[in-house]
Amino acid sequence: MKRSRTLTLVALGALLLAAPAADAAKRTVPFGFHSVNFGSEIVQAPDATQDAQWARVASSGAESARVPFSWAEAQPTPGAVDLHTTDRLVSQSAAHGVRLLPVVVTTPPWARRDAAKGGSPPRKASDYIAFLDLLVRRYGPNGTLWSERPDLPKRPVREWQIWNEPHFREYWDASRWERGYHELLRASYKRLKQLDSGSVVVFGGVTGAAWEILERYYEKRGDDRRAYDVMAIHPYTRLPSGIPKIVRRTREAMRAHGDKSVPLWLTEFGWSASKGRVEAPKAIRGIQVSDKGLAERLEQGFEELARARKDSSTRVERAYWYTWSSSYDASIANQVVSIFSFSGLVRFAGGVAEEKPALAAYARSAKRYQGCTKTDLGRCAK
């Protein structure tokens, strides 16, 4: 077990540090340090629109994108599978040199523990595992997509995030989430390693007082540690200087429970340009800023994280901005509006994409730490 774990960490280190040779001498952060969440309405946009957006993702310096792989959408009934949406995401990102981190989430009604609850976890872990199996056989190193699409650069999906924020009822609507989620995570880890020994399994990500939430998870998990390669948190906080503090407390909990050497990713972080636009609960009102404030917070946030890498107690390997695009509109009929409708680097509404000040700030930050301006293929411009 110890030797296998070591080999996994060595392989993971190679993935984290892999970057074009042109970048290696100049950059000061690992590959993927600048990453982004890509989802919501933009995922359903026409091919030409998505292609243009993926080109902009790459040229902005985002090296990895966290994307939703909805099990409920892809497999609405046990015998039906529709991978149209995920095929497009994998194809478009591969064409532009952006690595994908799928977050595999959302139980279809037929597989739910409680059919009446949209956030219900799976009734049987084996149903979820079967869907993961299907995804790896489609997009992994020997995936059928690559043989069907010889026109694409072969960039197999090898990183998988198992669920999203399982401590929230919105996503895991069942009691004792810690044990139930751990069982799903452990089964997913085992199967993914069987299918692709070089795969990287990422914890689902927790937010709020992440260290306290993880303490409860560790307590319920016990000594059964073999279930993930990367820990993930979502540190939303009023000031950028608060992020390293959250990371430090999280790493303290990790060290106390044998996870000292486990890499830590921020699979979501950011602020919201919703100040004066929508009301927010008092608990999250502090992350509301203006458009200008969003751009400033973004650059400050990445600066804090880059500086914090000098200390192992505050070091993170990747930070996924939340989010690439959002509607910036609280008046659209039938839309669920939250402050995160105003967090995108791009405003996307009515089929039209409009770049916000935060996008220029993101590109400046990526250039500063990657040492170059990127092309729409994700390479350093000559």
Beta strands, then each sheet from edge to edge (+ up, - down):
strand 1: 34-37
strand 2: 64-70
strand 3: 99-105
strand 4: 159-162
strand 5: 200-202
strand 6: 206-207
strand 7: 231-234
strand 8: 264-269
strand 9: 318-321
strand 10: 325-326
strand 11: 346-349
strand 12: 352-355
sheet 1: 5+ 4+ 3+ 2+ 1+ 9+ 8+ 7+ 6+
sheet 2: 10+ 11+ 12-
end
